[in-house]
Amino acid sequence: MASVDFGVAIPSSKGIPEFAQRAERMGYDYLCSGEHMMFHGPVANSLIALSVAAGATTKIKLMSTVVLLPLYQPMVLAKLTSVLDVASDGRYHMGIGIGGEFPKEFEACGVPVKQRGSRSNEALEVIKKLWTEKNVTFEGRYTKFSGVTIAPHPVQKPHPPIWVAGRKEPAMRRAATYADGWIPYMYTPEMLHESIEKIKQFGKEAGRDMSHFRPGLFIFASVYPDRDMARDQAAKALGGTYSQDFSKIAGRYTLYGNPDDCRKRLKEYVDAGARTVLISWACRQEDIGQNMKLVAEEIAPAFR
C-alpha cells in the first residue's frame, strides 16, 4: 500500500500555538486551517491561523483548507502567501476553493458570486506568475498590471504547492489545469475514485504531466467506542457548523466509530486513491484532543 500523509485541522482561533506543537509532536504531516469572512458561527482566517502556527513549530507543513480565492485581490494573496512561505522556511501549501455557499460574504467583499470560478482561474495564473517571475505584466479580464515584482519570492521552487478543493467537475478541471493536489470534501470513496480518474484525463487533455499530482481527501472524524454515538455526534457537530440537517448523511461522508471502524473506512478511501488525508473534527469540542490522539496513534500508523 502507498504511504499516506495525514493532516489535522486547527479547531479554533484560540490556543493555536499549543495545538500546533501538539500536532507536530504527534507526527502529523500537515496543520490545516479553513476560512470564511463570515459564516454560521466563529470561523478563522487560514493565513493568520497558519502564521501563528508557523511561529510555534519547525517541521510540520501548513496548508490552507481553504483560502477563498475569489475574495482576494490576486496581487495581495500572492504577497501574503509568499511571505508566509519565507517566514515558515518553505512549509506553506495553498489549498484553494471558490466558496459560494454563503453569498453575503461575496456581497460584503464586492465580488459577484457568479464570477467566482472565472476570477479564481485567472487569479491562479496571476499568483503563479508573481511567485516565480520578475517584472510581471498581466492583462486579464479582472486583473491588469505591468512591471510588477514581489519580493521575497517563496522559498519553495518552483512555488508553494497548490491544492484545489471542491466537489464538481469545474473544480476537477481547475485541479488538472493549475494544481499539484486535489482535496475534495463530503465525498464517498466511489466519488473520490471517479474524480481522480477525471482529473487525470483532464490533465492529459491539457498536456500536463500528472505523475507528481497528489490526490487527497478532506474528511471529518468522530472517534468514539460506540459507533452509533460517533455517528450521532458527527451529525450534531456538522449540523451546527453548516446549519443544516446531517442526520441522514453524516455516516456517508465521515470517519466515525472506534479506531477499527475508522481504519476500515479509511482503507476504502486509500484504495480509491487518497494519498493525503486531512482530518477535521466532528466530535465534541472537549473530545478533540482525544480524537486527535486516537487518529495519530491507532488509525494513521496503518497507512504509513
C-alpha positions, 0 to 999 in steps of 0.5 A, a space after each residue: 500500500 502507498 504511504 499516506 500523509 495525514 493532516 489535522 485541522 486547527 479547531 479554533 482561533 484560540 490556543 493555536 500555538 499549543 495545538 500546533 506543537 501538539 500536532 507536530 509532536 504527534 507526527 502529523 504531516 500537515 496543520 490545516 486551517 479553513 476560512 470564511 469572512 463570515 459564516 454560521 458561527 466563529 470561523 478563522 482566517 487560514 493565513 493568520 491561523 497558519 502564521 501563528 502556527 508557523 511561529 510555534 513549530 519547525 517541521 510540520 507543513 501548513 496548508 490552507 483548507 481553504 483560502 477563498 480565492 475569489 475574495 482576494 485581490 490576486 496581487 495581495 494573496 500572492 504577497 501574503 502567501 509568499 511571505 508566509 512561505 519565507 517566514 515558515 522556511 518553505 512549509 506553506 501549501 495553498 489549498 484553494 476553493 471558490 466558496 459560494 455557499 454563503 453569498 453575503 460574504 461575496 456581497 460584503 467583499 464586492 465580488 459577484 458570486 457568479 464570477 467566482 470560478 472565472 476570477 479564481 482561474 485567472 487569479 491562479 495564473 496571476 499568483 503563479 506568475 508573481 511567485 516565480 517571475 520578475 517584472 510581471 505584466 498581466 492583462 486579464 479580464 479582472 486583473 491588469 498590471 505591468 512591471 510588477 515584482 514581489 519580493 521575497 519570492 517563496 522559498 519553495 521552487 518552483 512555488 508553494 504547492 497548490 491544492 484545489 478543493 471542491 466537489 464538481 467537475 469545474 473544480 476537477 478541471 481547475 485541479 488538472 489545469 493549475 494544481 499539484 493536489 486535489 482535496 475534495 470534501 463530503 465525498 464517498 470513496 466511489 466519488 473520490 475514485 471517479 474524480 481522480 480518474 477525471 482529473 487525470 484525463 483532464 490533465 492529459 487533455 491539457 498536456 500536463 504531466 500528472 505523475 507528481 499530482 497528489 490526490 487527497 481527501 478532506 474528511 471529518 472524524 468522530 472517534 468514539 467506542 460506540 459507533 452509533 454515538 460517533 455517528 450521532 455526534 458527527 451529525 450534531 457537530 456538522 449540523 451546527 457548523 453548516 446549519 443544516 440537517 446531517 442526520 441522514 448523511 453524516 455516516 456517508 461522508 465521515 470517519 466515525 466509530 472506534 479506531 477499527 471502524 475508522 481504519 476500515 473506512 479509511 482503507 476504502 478511501 486509500 484504495 480509491 486513491 487518497 494519498 493525503 488525508 486531512 482530518 477535521 473534527 466532528 466530535 465534541 469540542 472537549 473530545 478533540 484532543 482525544 480524537 486527535 490522539 486516537 487518529 495519530 496513534 491507532 488509525 494513521 500508523 496503518 497507512 504509513 
